[in-house]
Amino acid sequence: GGGGGRRGGAGAGGSGARRRESTATSAGVSSREPRQKRKPASRDLYSSSGSDQIDTLHVNFHKLESAALKRYRSHYKLQGVAPDATKDQLVTAVGSHFMSQKVDERKVIHTFFQSMIARRAAVE
């Protein structure tokens, strides 16, 4: 992301990347039209604002099942959420907690690359 929270997204397409021209040559066909951005399906959990660069990432926790929200509450031991909380109450608590998380993006990327290198070495 853009600033240490989960709102931005290093892997979500940002940092001013321009649309690339298609150079697919399957069956001898070459297209020079820019690729169209995929429009989010109604079932997508994430949506973003902005055109080519993601300014803010929005997560729609209403699209998760109550059981998933309850597991999140239990895993992170969220306080102030009743055991018989409604889905709306769970969405509010989970969303608030999720957005308050700080992520060291450099550390996450470094750890990701280390795990990919280790996985590749294990396969070879």
C-alpha positions in Angstrom: 0.0 0.0 0.0 0.7 3.6 0.1 1.5 4.3 3.7 1.9 1.3 6.0 -1.7 0.3 6.4 -3.6 -2.3 4.4 -5.4 0.4 2.4 -2.9 0.5 -0.4 -1.6 -2.4 -2.3 1.8 -3.2 -3.6 0.5 -6.3 -5.3 -2.8 -4.7 -6.3 -1.5 -2.8 -9.3 -0.3 0.5 -8.0 2.8 2.8 -8.3 1.8 4.5 -11.5 2.0 1.4 -13.7 0.7 2.2 -17.2 -1.5 -0.2 -19.2 0.6 -2.3 -21.4 -0.1 -3.1 -25.0 -1.0 -6.6 -25.8 1.6 -8.5 -27.9 -0.1 -11.8 -27.8 0.7 -13.8 -31.0 -1.4 -16.9 -30.6 -2.5 -18.0 -34.0 -0.5 -15.2 -35.5 -2.8 -12.5 -34.1 -1.3 -9.4 -32.7 -3.3 -6.7 -30.9 -2.1 -3.2 -30.2 -5.1 -2.1 -28.2 -4.6 -1.5 -24.5 -5.9 -4.2 -22.2 -9.2 -3.4 -20.6 -9.2 -3.4 -16.8 -11.3 -6.2 -15.4 -14.4 -4.8 -13.8 -14.9 -6.3 -10.3 -17.6 -8.9 -10.2 -20.3 -8.5 -7.6 -18.8 -11.3 -5.5 -15.4 -9.5 -5.3 -14.3 -8.7 -1.7 -12.0 -5.9 -2.7 -12.7 -2.8 -4.7 -10.5 0.2 -5.3 -10.9 3.9 -6.1 -8.7 5.6 -8.8 -8.1 4.7 -12.4 -4.6 3.3 -13.0 -3.3 3.7 -9.4 -5.0 2.4 -6.3 -5.4 5.3 -3.8 -7.6 3.4 -1.3 -8.5 -0.2 -0.9 -12.0 -0.9 0.3 -12.9 -4.3 1.7 -16.6 -5.2 1.8 -16.8 -7.4 4.9 -20.6 -7.8 4.4 -19.8 -10.3 1.6 -18.2 -12.6 4.1 -20.3 -15.2 5.9 -21.1 -14.7 9.5 -19.0 -17.8 10.4 -15.9 -16.2 8.8 -16.5 -13.0 10.7 -16.9 -15.0 13.9 -13.6 -16.9 13.2 -11.9 -13.5 12.7 -13.3 -12.2 16.0 -12.1 -15.4 17.8 -8.7 -15.5 16.1 -7.9 -11.9 16.9 -9.7 -12.0 20.3 -11.7 -8.8 19.5 -13.0 -7.2 22.6 -16.4 -5.5 23.0 -18.2 -7.9 20.5 -20.9 -9.9 22.1 -21.0 -13.7 21.4 -24.4 -13.3 19.9 -23.5 -10.2 17.9 -25.4 -9.5 14.7 -23.6 -9.7 11.3 -23.7 -5.9 11.1 -22.0 -5.7 14.5 -19.4 -8.2 13.5 -18.7 -6.4 10.2 -18.2 -3.1 12.1 -15.8 -4.7 14.6 -13.9 -6.7 12.0 -13.6 -3.8 9.6 -12.4 -1.5 12.3 -9.8 -4.0 13.5 -8.6 -4.8 9.9 -8.1 -1.2 8.9 -6.2 -0.5 12.1 -3.5 -3.0 11.3 -0.2 -1.7 10.2 1.9 -3.5 7.6 5.6 -3.1 7.0 5.4 -3.6 3.3 9.1 -4.0 2.8 9.2 -6.8 5.4 6.2 -8.5 3.9 7.7 -8.4 0.4 11.1 -9.6 1.7 9.5 -12.5 3.6 7.4 -13.4 0.5 10.5 -13.6 -1.7 12.4 -15.6 0.9 9.6 -18.1 1.1 9.5 -18.4 -2.7 13.2 -18.9 -2.9 13.0 -21.6 -0.2 10.1 -23.3 -2.0 12.0 -23.2 -5.2 15.1 -24.7 -3.5 13.0 -27.5 -2.0 11.6 -28.4 -5.4 15.0 -28.6 -7.1 
